[in-house]
Amino acid sequence: MADSNGAGDAFVSGFLYGLLRGRPLEESVRLGAIAGAHACTVTGTHESPIGEALLLARAQASAG
């Protein structure tokens, strides 16, 4: 069963990923939201973290 444990940590990770790579604030927040949402779709907090390729693919898909 999926739950929201780790969603906040995942958000911060996605946000910082964008921020530390010089992406605009709005895009960094979007990356955080995508990572946080992903955390809510998996069982546990360490079963299937979102990887860089999937994070960026989902960000590109949501930007259109």
HELIX and SHEET records of a PDB file:
HELIX    1   1 ALA A    7  LEU A   20  1                                  14    
HELIX    2   2 LEU A   25  ALA A   39  1                                  15    
HELIX    3   3 GLU A   52  ALA A   63  1                                  12    
END                                                                             
